[in-house]
C-alpha cells in the first residue's frame, strides 16, 4: 500500500524536507558585537595618526612599522565585526 497524501518526486524518491533555519541571534549579542567592533577601531585610528608621523621622518624603525600594521589589522577586524553585527546571521 502506498500513501497517496504525500507527493512523490519525478524520479520516484520521497520528497525532501527543507533544511532547518539557523537560530536567530539575540539583540544583546548584536549590541555587544557592535560595541566591541567600535572599540577595535581605536587602535586603527592610533595607527593612522602615529603612522603618518613616523613615516614622515627620514629614519624609520621596522618594529614601528610592524606595530602600525598590527593596529590596522585590528581595525579591520573591528570593521568586519561591525559589518557582521549589522548584517545579521
N, C-alpha and C positions, 0 to 999 in steps of 0.2 A: 504494500500500500504506500502511496505517496501522499505527501502533504501538499494539497493544491493551494493553500493560503500563502505559501512562500514562493516568490518568483524565482526562477532559475535563470542563470546567465546563459547567453547563447552557446557557450562551449559546454554546458551541462553541469558546471560546477555550482555549488551553493553560493548565494550572494555573500559578498564580503562586507564586514562592518567597517564604518569609517574609523580612522584612528582616534583615540581619545584626545581631547583638548588638553594642553598643558595647564597646570594650575596657575591661576592669576596671582600676580604679586600684589601685596597689600600697599596701601598708601604710605604707611610708615616706612617701609623698606625703600620706596621710591624717594621719599624725602631724605632719608639718610644717604642714599646713593648720590643725590644731587648735592647735598651739603658737603659730603666728603670729596666730591669732584671739584667743588669750588675751593676747598682747602688745598687740593692738589694743584690748583692753578697758581698759587702763590710762589712756589719755588721756580716756576717757569717765568714769572714776572721778574723775580730777582735775577734769574739767569740772563734775561734780556737786558735789564738795566746795567748790571755789572759786566756783562759780556761786551757791550758796546764800549764801556770804559776801558776794559782790559785790551780789547782788540785795537783800540786807537793808539796804544803805547807801542813803542818800537820793539821792546823786548817782552815776549810773552812766554810764560812758563807753560809747558804742555799739561801739567797737572791741573792748572786753572781751566784750560780748555775742556778737559775731561769733566770737571765739575759743572761747567756750563752746559755741556751736552747732557749730563745726568739730570740737571734741572729741567731742561727742555723735554727730556723723555718723561719725567714725572708729570710735567704739564700736559703732555699728550695723553697720558693715562687718565688725567683728570677730565680732559675734553671727551674722551671715549666713555668715561663713566657717566658724565652728564648726558651724553647722547643716548646711552643705554637707558638711563632713568627716564628721559623724556619719551623715547620711542616705545618703551614697554617691552613686554616679553614676546 
